[in-house]
Amino acid sequence: MKAAIYTRKSKFTEEGESIENQINMCIKYADNILGITDYEVYEDEGFSGGNIDRPQFKKLMRDIKTKKFTHLICYRLDRISRNVADFTTTLEILNKYECSFVSIKEQFDTSSAMGRAMMNISATFAQLERETIAERIKDNLRELSKTGRWLGGPAPMGYKSIEVENNDSKGKSRKKHILEINPNEIETIKLVFKLFIKYKSFQRVSRELEKNGIYSRSGTVFSRELVKQAISNPIYVIADKQLFEYLKSNGAELHEENKINGKFGAMPYNRRKENGSFAPISSWIVSVGDHPGIVDSATWIECQHIQNDIKLIVSNRQCTSEHALLSGLVICGHCGASMAPRKQTNKLSNGTKTLYRYYTCNLKNKSATRCDNKALNAYDAEDYVVNKIKSTTQEDIMKLYLSSKERSDIKFTNNKTIEKLKNQIKGNEKSISSLIRKVSTLDETVESQYLIQKNYESEILKLSVENKQLDNKIIELENQNENISDLRKDLSDITELYENFKKFYDYTESFEDKKRLIRSVVKFVVWDSDNEKLDIIPVGSSLQRSDFGNLAFRSKEQRN
């Protein structure tokens, strides 16, 4: 038997169950209760349990799918995930690959039916508690909305946040933040709305702003996402009855309508979901703010209608990716970004319409000046890839991979580098522990010692960030080593995949099955319009998508 030990902590801190404490408790449980002395540790420090997008957790799941472990041990249920859906999905994977799950604190073990049932009940109650907290937060926002106040944080473009003091109902002095017009940015916001009504395209507005030398507050390109955020934000609109009627018809909760005076802007609350994405209008709580509005309600509402029309056009199309055999596989050979499938209908001179499908660089979609790679004809690309796979011989397959000696050399070098990086991490951890001990002995009331403490804390943070970067590098090298090992072991299986492709592709009717057949042998493809070259990177290759990311922003001469 072999156990995987998984630990997670949201941020670097000496309080609570530290990563080290979690590991020690899991090791003791494995040894004393399960009788397992063979184990491997996976650590994610600085990652939230709100989702499972964590590097070490992903690696753990990959290893479990190879049936590397008989048990997964963690200190507490929420170390895996605080989301019931994610947790349930994880349990299904564990069950499928015959890996028992043990949670020490809750004393759950999925090797028994009762353990599985109790674990699901516990996870459900934990989510119920989180939803109750979320409802309380919404109640608080509802009360705050009655004040129309700005809750602080970076002001949206077009405004600046000013701290002011006033007295509450008990005469006690309180600080709050209010929004004032930023004269350097207000014209940009007005222009964004004007251009959007003219062009009815987020991307076109972004390009027009860049063409005219107008950038975001941070000096970066005013991307289509920034345009969309500005257009969607009701904070810019002057609150009036027309606006409130529109918001009410879309399900928003409204307050302080009596403050409408044709000058103040709307103040929205609860515009984001728990996962950070933007919520629909039906989830908003909107009041009349104390700040001046920038655009009139008719303009803002017209922009929302245009947005809805854009969404309708997209939803009424048959999903583009469902007709793109290489969806998710195409990489831009100029900047390393993914290339997304798109389509448009062109009208010919004789009046007939023809569908044109292509793949375009996502970076270029955001800003035309950031990448000069031309679109890839989808029909030609898909035919080329399919025919190339069909014509692949056994000799070709062998040539696609590095020789055993070359791969052994790569793995040997990687292992040496990993060992060096781990030693560097250990050295940093010792330095961090030493600095923490020094901080604990300082008297922060003494000015000179207070400054020393700040320097220590800054150094601790610097070392912690460096360790996280080193961890990511180790993960990258370990993944590369895994690719090498898997290839050497499964070369005959990969040959069989090519044979299956040749046998079944032409007789497969399901579009999704055709995509799966392609993905069984193609890792990704790289398009370079300068040389009109489409490179196919096969499954098992040591090349990663990230290997092409360093091409970003290179000139044509540098790429060649």
C-alpha positions in Angstrom: 0.0 0.0 0.0 1.1 3.5 -0.7 -0.5 6.8 0.5 -0.7 10.3 -1.0 -0.7 13.0 1.6 -2.3 16.3 0.5 -1.9 19.6 2.4 -3.2 23.1 1.7 -3.0 26.4 3.4 -4.5 29.6 2.0 -1.5 31.9 2.9 1.8 31.8 4.6 1.3 32.1 8.3 2.6 30.6 11.5 -0.9 30.3 13.0 -3.4 27.5 12.7 -2.6 24.1 11.1 0.6 24.8 9.2 1.6 22.7 6.2 4.3 21.1 8.4 1.8 20.2 11.1 -0.7 18.8 8.6 2.0 16.6 7.1 3.2 15.3 10.5 -0.3 14.3 11.6 -1.0 12.6 8.3 2.2 10.6 8.5 1.5 9.5 12.0 -2.0 8.4 11.0 -0.7 6.5 8.0 1.9 4.7 10.1 0.0 4.0 13.3 -3.6 3.5 12.0 -3.2 2.3 8.4 0.2 0.6 8.7 1.5 2.5 5.7 5.1 3.7 5.6 5.4 4.4 1.9 3.9 7.8 1.1 4.3 10.9 -1.1 3.5 14.5 0.0 1.7 17.1 -2.2 1.7 20.7 -0.8 -0.2 23.7 -2.0 0.6 26.8 0.0 -1.1 30.1 -0.7 -4.1 28.6 -2.6 -7.8 28.9 -1.7 -10.1 25.9 -1.3 -12.8 27.7 -3.2 -11.8 25.7 -6.3 -9.5 22.9 -7.3 -7.3 25.0 -9.7 -4.1 24.2 -7.7 -0.8 22.9 -9.2 0.0 20.2 -6.7 -3.6 19.1 -6.5 -3.7 18.7 -10.3 -0.5 16.6 -10.1 -2.0 14.5 -7.4 -5.1 13.8 -9.5 -2.9 12.8 -12.4 -1.0 10.4 -10.2 -4.1 8.9 -8.7 -5.4 8.1 -12.3 -2.3 6.0 -12.8 -3.3 4.0 -9.7 -0.1 5.1 -7.9 -1.8 5.2 -4.5 -4.2 3.1 -2.4 -5.0 5.9 0.0 -5.3 9.7 -0.1 -4.9 11.3 3.4 -5.6 14.9 4.4 -5.9 16.6 7.7 -9.4 18.0 7.1 -12.1 17.8 4.5 -11.9 21.4 3.4 -8.2 20.9 2.5 -9.4 19.1 -0.6 -12.2 21.6 -1.5 -14.8 23.9 0.2 -17.1 23.3 -2.8 -19.5 20.3 -2.6 -19.5 19.8 -6.4 -15.7 19.8 -6.6 -15.4 17.5 -3.6 -18.0 15.0 -5.0 -16.2 15.0 -8.3 -12.9 14.3 -6.5 -14.5 11.4 -4.6 -15.8 9.9 -7.8 -12.3 9.9 -9.3 -10.9 8.3 -6.1 -13.6 5.6 -6.3 -13.0 5.0 -10.0 -9.3 4.4 -9.4 -9.7 2.4 -6.2 -8.1 5.0 -3.9 -9.6 5.3 -0.4 -9.9 8.8 1.1 -9.1 9.5 4.8 -9.8 12.8 6.6 -8.1 12.8 10.0 -10.0 15.5 11.9 -13.5 14.3 10.9 -12.3 10.6 11.2 -13.8 9.6 7.8 -12.5 6.7 5.7 -14.2 6.0 2.4 -13.2 2.4 2.5 -16.5 1.9 4.3 -20.0 2.7 3.2 -20.7 4.6 6.4 -17.6 6.7 6.0 -18.6 7.7 2.4 -22.1 8.6 3.6 -20.9 10.7 6.6 -18.3 12.5 4.4 -21.0 13.6 1.9 -23.2 14.8 4.8 -20.4 16.7 6.3 -19.4 18.4 3.0 -23.1 19.3 2.4 -23.4 21.0 5.9 -20.2 22.9 5.3 -21.6 24.3 2.0 -24.8 25.2 3.8 -22.8 27.1 6.4 -21.0 29.0 3.6 -24.3 29.8 1.8 -25.7 31.1 5.1 -22.6 33.4 5.5 -23.1 34.6 1.9 -26.7 35.4 2.7 -25.6 37.4 5.8 -23.1 39.3 3.6 -25.9 40.1 1.1 -28.1 41.3 4.0 -25.2 43.6 5.1 -24.9 44.9 1.5 -28.6 45.5 1.5 -28.3 47.8 4.5 -25.2 49.5 3.1 -27.1 50.2 -0.1 -29.5 52.4 1.8 -26.6 54.7 2.4 -25.5 54.8 -1.2 -21.9 54.9 -0.1 -18.8 53.7 -1.9 -17.3 50.8 0.0 -13.7 51.7 -0.8 -11.0 50.1 -2.9 -9.7 51.3 -6.3 -12.1 53.7 -7.9 -13.4 52.8 -11.3 -11.8 54.7 -14.2 -13.4 58.2 -14.5 -13.5 58.6 -10.7 -11.2 59.1 -7.8 -11.8 57.9 -4.2 -11.6 60.5 -1.5 -11.6 59.8 2.2 -13.8 62.1 4.3 -14.9 62.3 7.9 -18.4 62.8 9.2 -20.4 62.2 12.4 -22.8 59.2 12.8 -26.2 59.4 14.6 -24.4 59.1 17.9 -22.1 62.0 17.1 -19.1 59.8 16.8 -16.6 60.7 14.0 -16.5 58.2 11.2 -14.4 57.9 8.1 -15.8 56.9 4.7 -14.9 57.1 1.0 -16.7 59.0 -1.6 -16.3 59.2 -5.4 -15.4 62.3 -7.2 -15.0 62.9 -11.0 -11.4 62.4 -12.2 -11.0 65.2 -14.9 -8.2 63.3 -16.5 -10.3 60.2 -17.2 -13.9 61.3 -17.6 -13.6 62.0 -21.3 -12.2 58.6 -22.0 -15.3 57.0 -20.3 -17.6 59.1 -22.3 -15.8 58.1 -25.5 -16.0 54.4 -24.6 -19.8 54.6 -24.5 -20.0 56.8 -27.7 -17.8 54.4 -29.7 -19.7 51.3 -28.4 -23.0 52.7 -29.7 -21.3 53.6 -33.0 -19.5 50.3 -33.6 -21.5 47.8 -31.5 -18.3 45.8 -30.8 -16.1 45.6 -27.7 -13.1 44.7 -29.9 -13.6 47.6 -32.3 -13.8 50.1 -29.4 -10.6 48.6 -28.0 -8.8 49.1 -31.3 -10.1 52.6 -31.8 -8.8 53.6 -28.4 -5.4 52.1 -29.0 -5.2 53.7 -32.4 -5.8 57.1 -30.8 -3.2 56.5 -28.1 -5.8 56.1 -25.3 -4.8 53.6 -22.6 -6.1 52.3 -19.3 -5.2 53.9 -16.0 -2.2 51.5 -15.6 -0.9 52.4 -19.1 -1.9 49.1 -20.7 -4.1 48.5 -23.8 -7.7 49.3 -23.1 -8.7 45.7 -23.8 -12.1 44.4 -24.9 -12.7 43.1 -21.3 -12.0 46.6 -19.9 -14.4 48.0 -22.4 -17.1 45.5 -21.5 -16.6 46.1 -17.8 -17.0 49.9 -18.3 -20.1 49.5 -20.5 -21.7 47.1 -18.0 -21.0 49.1 -14.9 -24.1 51.1 -13.7 -21.9 53.3 -11.5 -21.4 55.6 -14.5 -25.1 56.2 -15.3 -27.1 59.0 -13.9 -29.8 57.5 -11.7 -33.4 58.3 -12.8 -36.8 56.7 -13.1 -36.0 55.3 -16.6 -32.9 53.5 -15.2 -34.7 52.1 -12.2 -37.5 50.8 -14.3 -35.0 49.0 -16.6 -33.1 47.5 -13.6 -36.4 46.5 -11.9 -37.6 44.8 -15.1 -34.3 42.8 -15.1 -34.8 41.6 -11.5 -32.4 44.0 -9.6 -33.2 44.9 -6.0 -33.6 48.7 -5.7 -33.2 51.2 -2.8 -33.3 54.9 -2.1 -35.4 55.9 -5.1 -36.4 59.0 -3.2 -32.8 60.3 -3.7 -33.2 60.5 -7.5 -32.4 64.1 -8.6 -31.0 63.6 -12.2 -27.4 64.2 -11.0 -26.3 61.4 -8.7 -25.0 58.2 -10.3 -26.3 54.7 -9.5 -24.3 52.7 -6.8 -24.3 48.9 -7.4 -23.6 46.2 -4.9 -23.3 42.4 -5.1 -22.1 42.5 -8.7 -19.8 39.6 -8.4 -20.4 35.9 -7.7 -18.5 34.0 -5.0 -16.1 32.8 -7.7 -15.2 36.3 -8.7 -17.1 36.4 -12.0 -19.7 39.1 -12.8 -23.3 38.3 -11.6 -26.4 39.0 -13.8 -28.5 42.1 -13.1 -31.0 40.0 -11.2 -28.4 39.6 -8.4 -27.6 43.3 -8.1 -28.6 45.5 -5.3 -28.7 49.1 -6.6 -29.1 52.4 -4.8 -28.7 56.1 -5.6 -25.1 57.1 -4.8 -23.6 60.3 -3.6 -21.3 60.6 -6.7 -22.1 62.5 -10.0 -23.1 60.3 -12.9 -21.2 60.5 -16.2 -23.6 59.1 -18.9 -27.4 59.5 -19.2 -29.7 56.5 -18.6 -30.8 56.4 -22.3 -27.2 55.9 -23.4 -26.4 53.3 -20.8 -29.6 51.3 -21.4 -29.0 51.4 -25.2 -25.5 49.9 -24.6 -27.0 47.1 -22.5 -29.4 46.3 -25.3 -26.5 46.2 -27.8 -24.7 43.8 -25.3 -27.8 41.6 -25.2 -28.0 41.5 -29.0 -24.3 40.5 -29.2 -25.0 37.6 -26.7 -28.1 36.6 -28.6 -26.1 36.4 -31.9 -23.5 34.2 -30.2 -26.1 32.0 -28.5 -28.1 31.5 -31.7 -25.0 30.3 -33.6 -24.3 26.7 -33.5 -21.3 26.5 -31.1 -18.2 27.3 -33.1 -16.1 24.8 -31.2 -18.5 22.0 -32.0 -17.5 22.5 -35.7 -13.8 22.9 -35.1 -11.9 19.7 -35.0 -8.8 21.4 -33.7 -10.6 23.4 -31.0 -8.2 23.9 -28.0 -5.2 22.5 -29.9 -4.0 25.4 -32.0 -1.1 27.6 -30.7 0.0 30.9 -32.2 3.6 30.5 -33.5 4.2 34.2 -33.1 3.2 34.9 -29.5 2.4 31.5 -28.0 -1.2 32.4 -27.2 -4.0 29.9 -28.0 -5.9 30.3 -31.2 -9.7 30.2 -31.0 -12.1 28.9 -33.6 -14.3 31.6 -35.3 -16.7 31.7 -38.2 -18.4 34.2 -40.4 -20.8 34.1 -43.4 -19.6 35.8 -46.5 -21.9 36.9 -49.3 -20.6 36.3 -52.8 -21.1 38.5 -55.8 -23.9 36.2 -57.1 -25.8 36.6 -53.9 -25.1 33.1 -52.5 -23.7 32.8 -48.9 -20.7 30.8 -47.9 -19.5 29.8 -44.4 -15.9 30.6 -43.6 -14.2 29.0 -40.6 -10.8 30.0 -39.2 -8.7 30.1 -36.1 -7.4 33.4 -34.7 -4.8 34.4 -32.1 -6.5 35.2 -28.8 -3.8 37.9 -28.0 -4.5 39.5 -31.4 -8.2 39.4 -30.7 -7.6 41.5 -27.6 -5.3 44.0 -29.4 -4.4 43.9 -33.1 -0.9 45.5 -32.4 0.2 42.8 -30.0 0.5 40.0 -32.5 0.8 39.9 -36.3 0.0 36.2 -36.9 -2.7 35.9 -39.6 -5.8 33.7 -39.3 -5.5 30.0 -40.0 -8.0 28.5 -42.5 -9.9 25.9 -40.5 -10.8 23.7 -43.4 -7.2 23.5 -44.7 -5.7 23.0 -41.2 -8.1 20.2 -40.3 -7.6 18.3 -43.5 -3.8 18.7 -43.2 -3.7 17.3 -39.7 -6.1 14.4 -40.4 -4.2 13.4 -43.6 -0.8 13.8 -41.8 -1.9 11.4 -39.1 -3.3 8.9 -41.6 0.1 8.9 -43.5 2.2 8.4 -40.4 4.3 5.3 -40.5 5.9 3.3 -37.7 9.2 4.8 -38.7 7.8 8.3 -38.6 6.5 7.6 -35.1 9.9 6.6 -33.9 11.4 9.7 -35.4 8.9 11.9 -33.6 10.5 11.1 -30.2 13.9 11.7 -28.8 16.3 8.7 -28.5 16.4 6.8 -25.1 19.8 8.2 -24.4 18.8 11.8 -25.1 15.7 11.4 -22.9 17.8 9.8 -20.1 20.1 12.8 -20.3 17.2 15.2 -20.0 15.8 13.3 -17.0 19.2 13.1 -15.3 19.7 16.9 -15.7 16.1 17.6 -14.5 16.6 15.4 -11.4 19.9 17.3 -10.6 18.1 20.6 -11.0 15.1 19.5 -8.9 17.5 18.4 -6.1 19.2 21.8 -6.3 15.9 23.7 -6.2 14.7 21.6 -3.2 17.9 22.4 -1.3 17.4 26.1 -2.1 13.8 25.9 -0.8 15.1 24.3 2.4 17.7 27.0 2.8 15.0 29.7 2.4 12.7 27.9 4.9 15.5 27.9 7.5 16.1 31.6 6.8 12.3 32.3 7.2 12.2 30.4 10.5 15.3 32.3 11.7 13.7 35.7 10.8 10.4 34.8 12.5 12.3 34.0 15.7 14.1 37.3 15.4 10.8 39.2 14.9 9.3 37.6 18.0 12.1 39.1 20.1 11.7 42.6 18.9 9.8 45.4 20.7 7.8 47.1 18.0 7.1 50.1 20.2 10.8 51.1 19.9 11.2 52.9 16.6 14.5 51.4 15.6 13.3 47.9 16.3 10.0 48.6 14.5 12.0 49.4 11.4 14.1 46.3 11.8 10.9 44.2 12.1 9.5 45.7 8.9 12.7 44.8 7.1 12.5 41.2 8.5 8.9 40.9 7.4 9.7 42.2 3.9 12.5 39.6 3.7 10.1 36.8 4.9 7.6 37.7 2.2 10.4 37.9 -0.5 11.6 34.4 0.5 8.1 33.0 0.5 7.4 34.3 -3.0 10.7 32.9 -4.2 9.9 29.4 -2.7 6.6 29.4 -4.5 8.4 30.2 -7.8 10.9 27.4 -7.1 8.0 25.0 -6.4 6.4 25.8 -9.7 9.7 25.1 -11.5 10.0 21.8 -9.7 6.5 20.9 -10.8 7.3 21.8 -14.4 10.5 19.6 -14.3 8.7 16.7 -12.7 5.9 16.9 -15.3 8.6 16.8 -18.0 10.1 13.7 -16.4 6.7 12.1 -16.2 6.3 12.6 -20.0 9.6 11.0 -20.6 8.8 8.0 -18.4 5.4 7.5 -19.8 6.7 7.6 -23.4 9.4 5.0 -22.8 6.9 2.7 -21.2 3.9 3.2 -23.5 5.5 3.7 -27.0 3.7 0.5 -28.2 0.4 1.9 -26.9 0.9 5.2 -28.8 1.6 3.2 -32.0 -1.7 1.4 -31.4 -3.5 4.8 -31.1 -2.2 5.8 -34.6 -3.4 2.5 -36.0 -6.8 3.0 -34.4 -7.1 6.4 -35.9 -6.4 5.1 -39.3 -9.0 2.3 -38.8 -11.9 4.2 -37.3 -11.7 7.9 -38.2 -13.4 7.8 -41.6 -16.1 5.5 -40.2 -16.8 7.7 -37.2 -20.0 9.7 -37.4 -19.9 11.5 -34.1 -18.1 14.9 -34.3 -17.0 14.6 -30.6 -15.6 11.1 -31.3 -13.6 12.5 -34.2 -12.1 15.2 -31.9 -11.2 12.5 -29.4 -9.4 10.4 -32.0 -7.4 13.5 -33.0 -6.6 14.4 -29.4 -5.4 10.8 -28.8 -2.4 11.4 -31.0 -2.0 15.2 -31.2 -0.8 17.2 -28.2 -1.2 20.6 -30.0 -0.4 22.3 -33.3 1.6 25.5 -33.9 0.6 27.9 -36.7 3.1 30.4 -38.2 1.6 32.5 -41.0 4.9 34.1 -42.1 6.2 30.7 -43.3 2.7 29.2 -43.8 3.8 26.4 -41.6 1.6 24.2 -39.3 3.6 22.0 -37.0 2.0 19.0 -35.3 3.3 18.3 -31.8 2.4 14.6 -31.0 1.2 13.1 -27.7 4.3 12.0 -25.9 6.5 14.9 -27.0 8.5 16.7 -24.3 7.5 20.0 -25.8 4.9 22.0 -23.7 2.6 24.8 -24.7 4.6 27.0 -22.3 7.7 26.5 -24.5 6.0 28.7 -27.1 4.9 31.4 -24.6 8.3 33.0 -24.6 7.8 34.1 -28.2 5.4 36.8 -27.1 6.1 40.3 -28.5 9.1 39.2 -30.6 9.6 40.8 -33.9 9.5 38.9 -37.1 13.3 39.0 -37.4 13.7 37.7 -33.8 11.3 34.8 -34.5 13.3 33.8 -37.5 
